[in-house]
């Protein structure tokens, strides 16, 4: 097998200064570090890899846990493969490093002359492959074979190694943890890929971690991972998992069936709901919110698609389990049948970068996959690349936002468990979303907006309390990222299941928008906001759009007999995509088919309505 082919297979596997003047409603004294009962928003990373992931090390990455934390905090570091200096313009508040559980931390020891693990032809071959892919090819092939067969190479997957490497990570995370200022979260990735279906989960702990990682070598079945997590909770260890990349799950992530089995039963649905409260909606391998083939009336569904790992054309009867929006409807349909909703998940976002940093800033993107895309020439290569397509298809990193009382492990954990979270395409939009039955039409204008919204309803991620004979009202507010574009619009996406056949249904409502535009009286569509991007200079102006938008909206089509989920999508005005910045800086063409601009966005966790039985 050619080494380029091996790397394509591997790619399937891999693959702020403070915001001055941008304190949002309900966020007094955010920088003080003191608890706030009305909650502050904290931005961070929930999915990234360092040299301690087997695949990252084999593509030349030598970035350490320390490097990743330092970069997140705004310190300057160097990209390990090129030595290029890099510094985050807007630091993060928290970071979860999620190296793969399979061979966790082991391969980097191959380059340590003092480690007994380095003294083998296999180890020397893997190290040689960091700079000479052809030399590492046969050894990399052996490594991949062990992963696809779920048969670890014995000497590199012993319990003693797993415990030792994991403990070293926990110690490093503790060293960088500063409660109230910067939170480091214990986590790792369980990397299940049976029959080519991406079923990966990131596993997170509150303030006490398990003594070792649970890997796909232990089992590739989600229900076995849940059994492991349930056992840990019985020992007093708080833990949950977050699935990601449903867009490359071959429709299994939000299926009506048990994974590669028959129809889902009540126990399976209950266990999934208990173990997986959140879902990662976007990362470098594209967004998993929606697809134009499944949401043909959504003019914004084509955002950052990662088509080279999806069997196209997508077929609605087979692939609706690949996207979150359809998964919401399927979950409510199953809840009606089984009594539990396995897909009642809040929203987060991440990087899945394998280069040891979090690349959420379009203007500072340096690739996320070692020597595969560490130069502009590689990133903008118009010929098929090692990803199975062109590397320019890859997205910059997403960002997770949580509404928490304080920036601590307990605070971030509680926000995630309550699903008061949202994900963005990398921008740091501030977003509040509440649902209730008796909200005033002027609630968002009230100086006590957040306090009254909590008192009279529920925030994103929660269930509306049942109330007969009245449509729910939603209050939403968004503030732009000071380092990004103005806001175009706020939309509320309503999702439900067709009561006749369970098929997903959706309707998108524009509830607030900029620039005094008027919806078309015939179609109801809002005109585009416009575009100020000069693609020849990769510059734009904020002459269009608004700095903040808000609305109080009541569902005009509410049916009290139907389950429904509502979530917010906030869109920015068009700004340059990372590939356009690369093109202009280096006088290189952008590959055909790659968009020159994008509309950054945020997706809230849903609010659910369930009728009284």
TIGUSE-237254 format. One record per residue (C-alpha): z, x, y. Coordinates in steps of 0.5 Angstrom, whole numbers, padded with zeros to 4 digits, always signed. Each point is the difference from the previous one (the first is absolute). Layout:
% residues N
ZXY ...
% end
This chain:
% residues 613
+0000+0000+0000 -0002+0003+0007 +0006+0002+0004 -0003-0005+0006 +0001-0006-0005 +0007+0002-0002 +0002+0000+0008 -0003-0007+0000 +0004-0002-0005 +0006+0003+0003 -0002-0003+0007 +0001-0007-0004 +0008+0002-0001 +0001+0003+0007 -0004-0004+0002 +0026+0002+0046 +0003+0004+0007 +0004-0007+0000 -0004-0006+0002 +0001+0001+0008 +0000-0007+0003 -0001-0004-0006 +0007-0003-0002 -0002-0006-0003 +0004-0007+0000 +0007+0001-0003 +0000+0007+0000 +0005+0002+0005 +0002+0008-0001 -0004+0001-0006 +0000+0008+0002 +0008-0001+0000 +0000+0000-0008 +0005-0006+0000 -0001-0006-0004 -0003-0006+0003 +0001-0007-0003 -0007-0002+0003 -0003+0006-0003 -0004+0005+0002 -0007+0002-0003 -0001+0007-0003 -0006+0003-0002 -0001+0004-0006 -0004+0003-0007 +0001-0003-0007 -0005+0003-0004 -0002+0008+0001 -0001+0006-0005 +0002+0007+0001 -0002+0006-0005 +0005-0003-0004 -0005-0005-0003 -0004+0003-0005 -0007-0002+0003 +0002+0002+0007 +0002+0007-0003 -0007+0001-0004 -0004-0002+0007 +0003+0006+0003 +0006-0003+0004 +0006+0004+0001 +0004-0005+0005 +0007+0000-0002 +0005-0006+0001 +0003+0004+0006 -0007+0000+0003 -0001-0007-0001 +0007-0002+0003 -0001+0005+0006 -0007-0003+0002 +0003-0007+0000 +0005+0002+0005 -0005+0002+0005 +0000+0008-0002 -0006+0004+0000 -0002+0003-0007 -0006+0003-0003 -0005-0004-0005 +0001+0004-0007 -0007+0001-0002 -0003+0002+0007 +0006+0002+0004 -0002-0005+0006 +0005-0001+0004 +0002-0008+0000 +0006-0004+0004 +0001-0007+0000 -0001-0003+0007 +0005-0006-0001 +0006+0002-0005 +0002-0005-0006 +0007-0003-0001 +0000+0001-0008 -0004+0003-0005 +0000-0002-0008 -0004+0006-0004 -0002-0003-0006 -0003+0006-0004 -0003-0002-0007 +0006-0001-0006 -0005+0003-0005 +0001+0008+0000 +0005-0001+0007 +0000+0006+0003 -0002+0005-0006 -0007+0002+0002 +0002+0003+0006 +0005+0005-0004 -0007+0003-0003 +0000+0004+0007 +0007+0002+0000 +0000+0007-0004 +0007-0001-0001 -0001-0006-0004 +0000+0000-0008 -0005-0005+0001 -0005+0004+0003 -0001+0005-0006 -0006-0004-0004 -0007+0000+0001 +0000-0007+0001 +0005+0001+0006 -0005+0006+0003 -0006-0004-0001 +0003-0006+0004 +0002+0005+0006 -0007+0003+0000 -0003-0007+0001 +0004-0001+0006 -0005+0005+0003 -0006+0000-0005 -0001-0007-0003 -0005+0003-0005 +0005+0005-0003 +0005-0006+0000 -0004-0005-0003 +0001+0001-0008 +0008-0001+0002 -0001-0005+0004 -0004-0004-0005 +0006+0001-0005 +0005-0003+0005 -0004-0006+0002 -0001-0001-0008 +0008+0000-0001 +0000-0005+0006 -0005-0005-0002 +0002+0000-0008 +0008+0000+0003 +0001+0006-0004 +0004+0005+0004 -0001+0007-0001 +0007+0001-0004 +0002+0007+0004 -0001-0003+0007 +0003-0007-0001 +0007+0001-0003 +0006-0004+0002 +0004+0006+0003 -0006+0002+0004 -0001-0007+0003 +0008-0001+0002 +0000+0007+0003 -0007-0001+0004 +0003-0007+0002 +0007+0003+0002 -0004+0005+0005 -0003-0006+0003 +0006-0004+0001 +0003+0006+0003 -0006+0002+0005 +0000-0008+0002 +0008+0001+0002 -0001+0006+0004 -0005-0004+0004 +0004-0006+0001 +0003-0002+0007 +0003-0007+0000 -0002-0003+0006 -0006+0005+0002 -0004+0001-0006 +0000-0003-0007 -0002+0003-0007 -0001-0005-0005 +0001+0002-0008 -0007-0002-0003 -0005+0002-0005 -0007-0003-0003 -0001-0003-0007 -0007+0002-0001 -0003-0005-0005 -0007+0000-0001 -0002-0004-0007 -0007-0001-0001 -0002+0002+0007 +0005-0005+0003 +0004+0002+0006 +0007-0003-0001 +0004+0006+0004 +0006-0002+0002 +0005+0004+0005 +0007+0000-0002 +0006+0000+0006 +0007+0001+0000 +0005-0003+0005 +0006+0006+0000 +0001+0002-0007 -0006+0002-0004 -0001+0000-0008 +0001+0007-0003 -0007+0001-0002 -0007-0003+0001 -0004-0006-0004 -0007+0002-0002 -0006-0003-0003 +0001+0005-0005 +0006-0005-0002 -0004-0006+0001 -0006-0002+0003 +0002-0008+0000 +0003-0003+0007 +0005-0004-0005 +0003+0007-0003 +0001+0003+0007 +0003-0007+0002 +0005+0001-0006 +0002+0007+0003 +0001-0002+0007 +0004-0006-0003 +0004+0005-0004 +0002+0004+0006 +0002-0006+0004 +0005-0001-0005 +0003+0007+0001 +0001-0002+0007 -0007+0004+0002 -0004-0005+0005 -0007+0001-0001 -0007-0003+0001 -0007+0001-0001 -0006-0001+0005 -0007-0001-0003 -0006+0003+0003 -0008+0000+0000 -0001-0007-0003 -0007+0001+0003 -0001+0005-0006 +0004-0004-0005 -0006-0003-0003 +0003-0007+0001 +0006+0002-0003 +0005+0001+0005 +0000-0008+0002 -0002-0003-0006 +0002-0007-0003 +0001+0004-0007 +0006+0005-0002 -0003+0007+0001 -0006+0001-0006 +0003-0006-0003 +0000-0008-0001 +0002-0005+0006 +0006+0002+0004 +0007-0003-0003 +0006-0002+0005 +0004+0006-0002 -0005+0005+0001 -0001-0003+0007 +0007+0000+0002 +0001+0007-0002 -0006+0002+0004 +0003-0004+0006 +0006+0004-0001 -0002+0007-0001 -0006+0000+0005 +0002-0003+0007 -0006+0004+0004 -0007+0001+0000 -0004+0006+0003 -0006-0003+0004 -0004+0006+0002 +0000+0007-0001 -0005+0006+0000 -0004-0004-0006 -0001-0006+0004 +0003-0006+0002 +0002-0005-0005 +0001-0006+0004 -0007-0004+0000 -0007+0001-0002 -0006-0003+0003 -0003-0002-0007 +0007-0004-0001 +0001-0002+0007 -0007-0002+0003 +0003-0003+0006 +0004+0006+0002 -0004+0004+0005 +0005+0005+0000 +0001+0001-0008 -0005+0006+0000 +0005+0005+0003 +0001+0006-0004 -0003-0002-0006 +0000+0006-0006 -0006-0003-0004 -0001+0006-0004 +0006-0001-0005 -0002-0008+0000 -0005-0003-0005 -0005-0003+0005 -0002-0006+0001 +0007-0003+0000 +0000-0006-0004 +0005-0005+0002 +0002-0003-0007 +0002+0008-0002 +0002+0003+0006 +0004-0004+0004 +0006+0004-0003 -0002+0006+0004 +0002-0002+0007 +0007-0003+0003 -0003-0006+0003 -0002-0003-0006 +0006+0003-0004 +0005-0004+0005 -0004-0007-0002 +0000+0002-0008 +0008+0001+0001 +0001-0007+0003 -0004-0003-0005 +0004+0004-0006 +0006-0002+0004 -0002-0007-0001 -0001+0001-0007 +0005+0005-0002 +0006-0001+0005 -0001+0007+0003 -0005+0003+0004 -0001+0007-0002 -0004+0002+0006 +0005-0002+0005 -0001+0007+0004 +0001+0002+0007 -0005+0005+0003 +0001+0008+0001 -0005+0005+0001 -0001+0008-0002 -0004+0006+0000 -0001+0002-0007 -0002+0007+0003 +0000+0006-0005 +0001+0005+0005 +0007+0000+0002 +0000-0004+0007 -0001-0007+0002 -0007-0001+0004 +0001-0007+0003 -0003+0003+0007 -0008-0001+0000 -0001+0006+0005 +0004+0005-0004 -0002-0002-0007 -0001+0007-0004 -0002-0003-0007 +0005-0002-0005 -0002+0003-0007 +0000+0007+0001 -0006+0005-0001 -0004-0007-0001 +0000-0002+0007 +0004+0005+0004 -0006+0002+0005 -0005-0005+0004 -0006+0003-0004 +0003-0003-0006 +0003-0006+0003 -0007-0002+0003 -0004+0003-0006 -0006-0006-0001 -0001+0002-0007 +0005-0003-0006 +0006+0003+0001 +0006+0002-0005 +0003-0007+0001 -0006-0004-0003 -0003-0001+0006 +0000+0003+0007 +0007+0003+0002 -0001-0004+0007 +0001-0006-0003 +0007+0002-0001 +0005-0004+0005 +0005+0003+0005 +0007-0001-0003 +0004-0007+0001 +0007-0001+0003 +0006-0004-0002 +0004-0003+0005 +0007-0003-0001 +0005-0004+0004 +0006+0002-0002 +0007+0000+0004 +0000+0008-0001 -0004+0006-0002 +0004+0002-0006 -0001-0001-0008 +0004-0006+0000 -0004-0003+0006 -0007+0002-0002 +0002-0003-0007 +0003-0006+0002 -0006-0002+0005 -0005+0002-0006 +0004-0005-0005 +0000-0005+0005 -0008+0001+0001 +0001+0000+0008 -0005+0005+0000 -0008+0001+0001 -0005+0005-0001 -0005+0003+0005 -0007+0004-0001 +0004+0006+0004 +0001-0003+0007 +0007-0001+0002 -0001-0008+0002 +0007-0003+0001 +0000-0007-0003 +0005-0006-0001 -0001-0006-0004 +0004-0006-0001 -0001-0007-0003 +0005-0006+0001 -0001-0008+0001 +0003-0001+0007 -0002+0006+0004 -0002-0001+0008 -0007+0001+0002 +0003+0005+0005 +0004+0004-0005 -0004+0007+0001 +0002-0001+0007 +0007+0000+0000 +0004+0006+0001 +0004-0002-0006 -0006-0001-0004 +0002+0004-0006 +0007-0002-0001 -0002-0008+0001 -0006+0002-0005 +0005+0002-0005 +0005-0006+0001 -0006-0005-0001 -0004+0003-0005 -0001+0006-0005 -0004+0006+0002 -0006+0003-0004 +0001+0001-0008 +0005-0006+0000 -0001-0007-0003 +0000-0006+0005 +0006-0005-0001 -0003-0006-0003 -0001-0006+0005 -0004-0006-0001 -0005-0004+0004 -0001+0006+0005 -0005+0006+0001 +0003+0007+0001 +0000+0003+0006 -0001+0008+0001 +0002+0005+0005 -0004+0006+0000 +0000+0006+0005 -0004+0007+0000 +0001+0006+0005 -0006+0006+0000 +0001+0007-0003 +0001+0004+0007 -0005+0005-0004 -0005-0005-0002 -0005-0005+0002 +0002-0007+0004 +0001-0006-0004 -0006-0005-0002 +0004-0006-0003 +0005-0002-0005 -0002-0004-0006 +0004-0004-0005 -0003-0001-0007 +0002-0006-0004 -0001+0001-0007 +0001-0005-0006 -0002-0002-0007 -0005-0006-0001 +0004-0005-0003 -0006-0002-0005 -0001+0007-0003 +0005+0005+0003 -0006+0004+0003 +0002+0003+0007 -0001-0003+0006 +0001+0003+0007 -0001-0002+0008 +0000+0005+0006 +0003-0002+0006 -0001+0004+0007 +0007-0002+0003 +0000+0005+0006 -0006+0004+0003 -0001+0005+0006 -0005-0001+0006 +0000-0007+0001 -0006-0001-0005 -0001-0007-0003 -0002-0002-0007 -0007-0003-0001 +0001-0008+0000 -0004+0000-0006 +0002+0005-0005 +0007+0001+0003 -0001+0008+0000 +0002+0004+0005 -0005+0005+0003 +0001+0007-0001 +0005+0004+0005 -0006+0005+0001 +0000+0008-0001 +0001+0005+0005 -0001+0006-0005 -0005+0005+0002 -0002+0003-0007 -0003+0006+0003 +0007+0003+0003 +0005-0004-0005 +0003-0003+0006 +0002-0007+0002 +0004-0004+0006 +0005-0005+0000 -0004-0005+0005 +0000-0005-0005 +0005-0003-0004 +0007-0002+0002 +0007+0005-0001 +0003-0006-0003 -0001-0007-0003 +0004-0006-0003 +0000-0007-0002 +0004-0006-0003 -0005-0003-0005 +0001-0006-0004 -0004-0001-0006 -0005-0006+0001 -0002-0001-0007 +0007+0000-0003 +0001-0003-0007 +0007-0001-0002 -0002-0001-0007 -0003+0007-0001 +0002+0007+0000 -0002+0005+0005 +0001+0007+0003 -0001+0002+0007 -0001+0007+0002 -0002+0003+0007 -0006+0005+0001 +0000+0004+0007 -0007+0003+0002 -0001+0005+0005 -0006+0001+0004 -0005+0005-0003 +0002+0008+0000 -0004+0006-0003 +0001+0001-0007 +0003+0006-0003 -0007+0002-0002 -0003-0001+0007 +0005+0005+0003 -0002+0005-0005 -0007-0001+0001 +0001+0001+0008 +0004+0006-0001 -0004+0004-0005 -0007-0003+0002 -0001-0003-0007 -0004-0006-0002 +0004-0006-0003 -0002-0002-0006 -0005-0006-0001 +0004-0007-0001 +0007+0003+0003 +0002-0004+0006 +0001+0004+0007 +0006-0005+0002 +0005-0004-0003 +0005-0005+0002 +0007+0002-0002 +0004-0005-0002 +0007-0002-0003 +0002-0005-0005 +0007-0004+0000 +0003-0002-0007 -0001-0007-0001 +0005-0006+0001 -0001-0005-0006 +0001-0007+0000 +0002-0004-0006 +0000-0008+0000 +0007-0003-0003 -0001-0002-0007 
% end
